Structures are given as C-alpha cells and as structure tokens.
Amino acid sequence: MTDILEELSWRGLIHQTTERNQLRDWLKGSVRTVYAGFDPTSDSLHVGNLMPLLMLRRFQKAGHRPIALVGGATGMIGDPSGKSAERNLLSEESLRANVAGIREQLSRFIDFEAGERSAVLLDNYDWMKDFSFLSFLRDVGKHFPVSAMMSRESVSARLEAESGLSYTEFSYQLLQAYDFAKLAREYGCGLQVGGSDQWGNIIAGIDLARRMNGASLHGLTCPLLLDSKGQKVGKTSDGQRVWLSAEKMSPYVFYQFWINSADEDAGRLLRFLTELTREEVEALDDSRTNEPHKRESQRRLAEELTRMVHGESGLASAQRATSIFFGAEIDDVSDAELLEIFADVPSQEIERGRIGDGLPLIEGFVAVGLAKSNSEARKAIEQGGVYVNNRRAEGIERSLTTGDLVGGSVIVLRKGKNKYGLLKFVG
C-alpha cells in the first residue's frame, strides 16, 4: 500500500496532524476509511473545495476508502471558521438543491465503484433531522466542556470581532464533531481531513468520539490554497468565483484562470492540485527557471485541472477557444462561446436589418472602434491587416453578410495580430 503521508509531505500538503507515527502505522494496517466534509452553500463546488476533495482522491488512490460528507444539516448553520461575519442562513429547499448539485460533481473526483475502496457519499441531514434538541443536548452536548469550545480559534477570533458570534454558530462544532463520532462508530472511519481552518472542528470530533465511544481517531489538515501574496486562490481578476461547474463557469474561463497563474505560484499549485509525479513537477520547476517565457508550468497546470474538472471534451473546448483568441479561424462556435472568449474586447450592437444587403466592412470596422475613420479602415484593408472571423479580408469593397455570422448574431473583426472587436447584430 502506498505511503500516502510521504506523498503528501513532498507536495507540502500536510499542515497539521495528530501524532504522525501513530497515523502512519494506522494507515499501513489495511484499507482505512477517511472523510472530508463539504458545506452546501451553493449547488456547485468551487476552487476552495479542491484541496480536501483531492485529498480524498489521493487517499483512495493510495488504497483507502473515502467518505464525502455533504453537510445538509451543518449547512443550515454555517461554519464560523475563517469567517468574519455570520453567513446568511439558507432555506431547506435551497440546501436540498445544493446537495443534489454537489453529489453529481463529486463523482468526477472519487470512484464510487472501486470494490472495498469504493467511495461513500453521505448527508449529515439524514441523521440529524430526527434529533430533538433535548436529545442532542443530553447525548452529545454533555460531552463538550465549554472551556474547550471557547478556546477554539474559530470561536475566540469571532468573539473578539465587532460582529460577535451567535449561539447558532457557536453550536456548529458540536454538529461537526458528532459527524466524526457517528462515522467512526458506523463506518469505521478513523481519519478526518480538511483545510487548516478546520483543525479545531477536527480535534473536537476526535475528543467527542473518545468521550462517547472510547475511540482513538486521527486528524490531518492541508494548507489553505493561498497565492504568493497570502491571498486565497479562487477568484478571477474581476472578482468572479472559480466554480467547478460548467454552467457557472465555462471550461475556457476555468482554463484561462490557471494559464494566467503567476510564476511564483505555479510550483505550489502543481504540487497541491495535480497528480503529476515528483519528477514531472521538478522538471517544470527547471523550465520556469531556465525558460520562463514558455510558461510550461501554467499550461500543464491548466490542462491537468481542466481535464480533471471538465473531462477531455471540456479541455478540448477550452484549448480550441484559446486558439481562436490567438488567431485560429473561427468556425462552428456559438455566440455564447464567442462572447466569453472576447469578453474584454470592444463591441458594438447593430440592427440586424443592416446586414441583409451587406454591411460595408469599412463601416463595421469604424463602428467597433478598430479605426477612427473610413480612410484609416481603408488603409488597413489595403495593407492586408484586417480579418473577419480570423480570415484575412481582401479588397476594400468587402461587405459583411449573414454568411459571416458565426454563431448566429456575432462577427469577429481583427486588426493586426491582436486588436479585436465584436459586432453584435440584434433585433
């Protein structure tokens, strides 16, 4: 059986553990059961969930059984860890929809048909929904010393903050701790993994299982996914969260997010988020040092993650879109794809009726701002520097027709190598 701790160590993925030698010996014994939890705050996971999700994947590939626990119950309260203010509480209907969406995504990362290592998907709402308040206080709450609860970093930090901490959030650690004790008793789960901000919750679960069942459990956290400036990785430059759902973020935009990673971050991201071997990662480290202009680390990072999240077809789509932006001829691309690829270039809406008999290319070129005047547009065409859908436009008499509409209502114009404009025909 693979020494998973050695693998995690060279990747820099171990932030905190319970006694490591005991954990190593336990993992060597046989197929072990490991769990990580995911709060259903949305119907899609996001980049911030990749670290614990990939931890489960790594443990399964090392010969162990992962449990992915979706927090249908804990999601009703919200984890205060790492939060400066209390979350808005979601309705039960919204939570059910979010849980369903997350379940589908998990199957892309962990194998639910792997024999004795088959992943298990659970929802803690299933065992919390019939737990009365009095029963929970009697059976679980009595095992929690208030002094220990108050000492948790997630609690103490919020108590000192202006917003304070509600009793609802204060109770969160009881619910998550009970999850671990429950999984240990009924599924033989002996290890919880999570981000470093979950250490207090994990320790609470270990302590509760010892008090309730006499169980000896283990915990392991990975670092938070931060860039070289100490900021969380997971939002685009314009503040958009990086989702793992194609409906919320296209494979092209997802791919571009990783392609644009800084050199200072690329090595860490390759270790944290890919399954490349140590030799492959170190070769890419050398490439960044000796040939940084090739950006091989970023390209490989984008390829590996897009393939993992969106499959081969998603990767192919993202690579095709990228080639279009860099000049490949545009054929059979939807309007939606074109608008994503060229989201940041100038555009102009024109009444659709004007293209019926042909819109002079010179006029369209000026309308979208690629030329200041007809004479400037004419000169660019005569010099061979004008392109329609990335095909060179010949002749100043060239007109734009419905045959140039790629996705139904958009035409892409280009001047030189990389100055683009979009004409959108409406109505």
QUIVENLIN-V214935 format. One record per residue. N is the residue number from 1. RES is the residue in three letters. SS is DSSP state (a for helix, b for strand, c for the rest). NEAR is the number of other ideal C-beta (glycine too) atoms within 8 Angstrom. Layout:
N/RES/SS/NEAR  N/RES/SS/NEAR
This chain:
1/MET/c/6  2/THR/c/7  3/ASP/c/9  4/ILE/a/11  5/LEU/a/11  6/GLU/a/7  7/GLU/a/11  8/LEU/a/13  9/SER/a/9  10/TRP/a/8  11/ARG/c/8  12/GLY/c/9  13/LEU/c/12  14/ILE/c/11  15/HIS/c/8  16/GLN/b/8  17/THR/b/10  18/THR/c/10  19/GLU/c/6  20/ARG/a/8  21/ASN/a/6  22/GLN/a/9  23/LEU/a/14  24/ARG/a/10  25/ASP/a/8  26/TRP/a/11  27/LEU/a/12  28/LYS/a/7  29/GLY/a/6  30/SER/c/3  31/VAL/c/8  32/ARG/c/11  33/THR/b/14  34/VAL/b/16  35/TYR/b/15  36/ALA/b/15  37/GLY/b/14  38/PHE/b/14  39/ASP/c/9  40/PRO/c/15  41/THR/c/8  42/SER/c/9  43/ASP/c/9  44/SER/c/12  45/LEU/c/13  46/HIS/b/11  47/VAL/a/11  48/GLY/a/8  49/ASN/a/10  50/LEU/a/11  51/MET/a/15  52/PRO/a/14  53/LEU/a/15  54/LEU/a/11  55/MET/a/15  56/LEU/a/18  57/ARG/a/11  58/ARG/a/12  59/PHE/a/12  60/GLN/a/15  61/LYS/a/8  62/ALA/c/11  63/GLY/c/8  64/HIS/c/13  65/ARG/b/13  66/PRO/b/15  67/ILE/b/16  68/ALA/b/15  69/LEU/b/13  70/VAL/b/15  71/GLY/c/15  72/GLY/c/14  73/ALA/c/13  74/THR/a/14  75/GLY/a/15  76/MET/a/10  77/ILE/c/12  78/GLY/c/14  79/ASP/c/13  80/PRO/c/12  81/SER/c/9  82/GLY/c/5  83/LYS/c/10  84/SER/c/5  85/ALA/c/6  86/GLU/c/10  87/ARG/c/7  88/ASN/c/3  89/LEU/c/8  90/LEU/c/11  91/SER/c/6  92/GLU/a/7  93/GLU/a/6  94/SER/a/8  95/LEU/a/14  96/ARG/a/9  97/ALA/a/9  98/ASN/a/14  99/VAL/a/14  100/ALA/a/9  101/GLY/a/13  102/ILE/a/14  103/ARG/a/10  104/GLU/a/7  105/GLN/a/12  106/LEU/a/14  107/SER/c/8  108/ARG/c/7  109/PHE/c/10  110/ILE/c/12  111/ASP/c/8  112/PHE/c/9  113/GLU/c/5  114/ALA/c/9  115/GLY/a/5  116/GLU/a/6  117/ARG/a/11  118/SER/c/10  119/ALA/c/15  120/VAL/b/10  121/LEU/b/10  122/LEU/b/10  123/ASP/b/11  124/ASN/c/16  125/TYR/a/11  126/ASP/a/8  127/TRP/a/9  128/MET/a/9  129/LYS/c/7  130/ASP/c/5  131/PHE/c/7  132/SER/c/6  133/PHE/a/5  134/LEU/a/6  135/SER/a/8  136/PHE/a/12  137/LEU/a/9  138/ARG/a/8  139/ASP/a/7  140/VAL/c/13  141/GLY/a/9  142/LYS/a/7  143/HIS/a/7  144/PHE/c/12  145/PRO/c/5  146/VAL/a/6  147/SER/a/6  148/ALA/a/10  149/MET/a/12  150/MET/a/9  151/SER/a/7  152/ARG/c/12  153/GLU/a/7  154/SER/a/14  155/VAL/a/15  156/SER/a/10  157/ALA/a/8  158/ARG/a/14  159/LEU/a/9  160/GLU/a/5  161/ALA/c/10  162/GLU/c/3  163/SER/c/8  164/GLY/c/7  165/LEU/c/11  166/SER/c/7  167/TYR/a/5  168/THR/a/10  169/GLU/a/13  170/PHE/a/11  171/SER/c/9  172/TYR/a/14  173/GLN/a/14  174/LEU/a/12  175/LEU/a/13  176/GLN/a/15  177/ALA/a/15  178/TYR/a/12  179/ASP/a/14  180/PHE/a/17  181/ALA/a/14  182/LYS/a/10  183/LEU/a/14  184/ALA/a/14  185/ARG/a/9  186/GLU/a/5  187/TYR/a/9  188/GLY/c/5  189/CYS/b/13  190/GLY/b/12  191/LEU/b/15  192/GLN/b/17  193/VAL/b/14  194/GLY/b/13  195/GLY/b/10  196/SER/a/10  197/ASP/a/9  198/GLN/a/11  199/TRP/a/13  200/GLY/a/12  201/ASN/a/16  202/ILE/a/13  203/ILE/a/9  204/ALA/a/16  205/GLY/a/17  206/ILE/a/14  207/ASP/a/10  208/LEU/a/15  209/ALA/a/14  210/ARG/a/11  211/ARG/a/6  212/MET/a/10  213/ASN/a/8  214/GLY/c/5  215/ALA/c/11  216/SER/c/6  217/LEU/c/15  218/HIS/b/13  219/GLY/b/15  220/LEU/b/14  221/THR/b/15  222/CYS/b/15  223/PRO/c/12  224/LEU/c/8  225/LEU/c/12  226/LEU/b/8  227/ASP/c/10  228/SER/c/6  229/LYS/c/4  230/GLY/c/5  231/GLN/c/6  232/LYS/b/9  233/VAL/c/9  234/GLY/c/9  235/LYS/b/7  236/THR/c/8  237/SER/c/4  238/ASP/c/4  239/GLY/c/5  240/GLN/c/7  241/ARG/b/7  242/VAL/c/11  243/TRP/b/12  244/LEU/c/11  245/SER/c/11  246/ALA/c/8  247/GLU/c/4  248/LYS/c/6  249/MET/c/10  250/SER/c/10  251/PRO/a/13  252/TYR/a/13  253/VAL/a/10  254/PHE/a/16  255/TYR/a/16  256/GLN/a/11  257/PHE/a/11  258/TRP/a/13  259/ILE/a/12  260/ASN/c/7  261/SER/c/12  262/ALA/c/7  263/ASP/a/8  264/GLU/a/6  265/ASP/a/11  266/ALA/a/14  267/GLY/a/11  268/ARG/a/8  269/LEU/a/13  270/LEU/a/14  271/ARG/a/12  272/PHE/a/14  273/LEU/a/12  274/THR/c/12  275/GLU/c/5  276/LEU/c/9  277/THR/c/5  278/ARG/a/6  279/GLU/a/6  280/GLU/a/8  281/VAL/a/13  282/GLU/a/8  283/ALA/a/8  284/LEU/a/15  285/ASP/a/10  286/ASP/a/8  287/SER/a/12  288/ARG/a/13  289/THR/a/6  290/ASN/a/6  291/GLU/c/7  292/PRO/a/9  293/HIS/a/4  294/LYS/a/6  295/ARG/c/8  296/GLU/a/10  297/SER/a/15  298/GLN/a/12  299/ARG/a/9  300/ARG/a/12  301/LEU/a/16  302/ALA/a/14  303/GLU/a/10  304/GLU/a/12  305/LEU/a/12  306/THR/a/15  307/ARG/a/11  308/MET/a/7  309/VAL/a/10  310/HIS/a/12  311/GLY/a/7  312/GLU/a/6  313/SER/a/7  314/GLY/a/13  315/LEU/a/14  316/ALA/a/8  317/SER/a/12  318/ALA/a/17  319/GLN/a/9  320/ARG/a/9  321/ALA/a/14  322/THR/a/12  323/SER/a/9  324/ILE/a/12  325/PHE/a/8  326/PHE/c/7  327/GLY/c/8  328/ALA/c/8  329/GLU/c/6  330/ILE/c/10  331/ASP/c/6  332/ASP/c/3  333/VAL/c/11  334/SER/c/7  335/ASP/a/10  336/ALA/a/7  337/GLU/a/12  338/LEU/a/15  339/LEU/a/10  340/GLU/a/11  341/ILE/a/11  342/PHE/c/12  343/ALA/c/6  344/ASP/c/3  345/VAL/c/8  346/PRO/b/9  347/SER/b/10  348/GLN/b/11  349/GLU/b/6  350/ILE/b/13  351/GLU/b/7  352/ARG/a/10  353/GLY/a/6  354/ARG/a/8  355/ILE/a/13  356/GLY/c/7  357/ASP/c/3  358/GLY/c/8  359/LEU/b/11  360/PRO/b/9  361/LEU/a/15  362/ILE/a/12  363/GLU/a/9  364/GLY/a/14  365/PHE/a/16  366/VAL/a/14  367/ALA/a/9  368/VAL/c/13  369/GLY/c/8  370/LEU/c/13  371/ALA/c/12  372/LYS/c/4  373/SER/c/7  374/ASN/a/9  375/SER/a/6  376/GLU/a/10  377/ALA/a/15  378/ARG/a/10  379/LYS/a/8  380/ALA/a/13  381/ILE/a/16  382/GLU/a/7  383/GLN/c/6  384/GLY/c/6  385/GLY/c/7  386/VAL/b/14  387/TYR/b/10  388/VAL/b/14  389/ASN/c/11  390/ASN/c/11  391/ARG/b/7  392/ARG/b/6  393/ALA/c/10  394/GLU/c/4  395/GLY/c/6  396/ILE/c/8  397/GLU/c/4  398/ARG/c/11  399/SER/b/8  400/LEU/b/13  401/THR/c/8  402/THR/a/6  403/GLY/a/4  404/ASP/a/9  405/LEU/c/11  406/VAL/c/14  407/GLY/c/11  408/GLY/c/7  409/SER/c/9  410/VAL/b/14  411/ILE/b/13  412/VAL/b/14  413/LEU/b/15  414/ARG/b/14  415/LYS/b/12  416/GLY/c/6  417/LYS/c/4  418/ASN/c/6  419/LYS/b/8  420/TYR/b/10  421/GLY/b/16  422/LEU/b/16  423/LEU/b/14  424/LYS/b/10  425/PHE/b/14  426/VAL/b/8  427/GLY/c/5
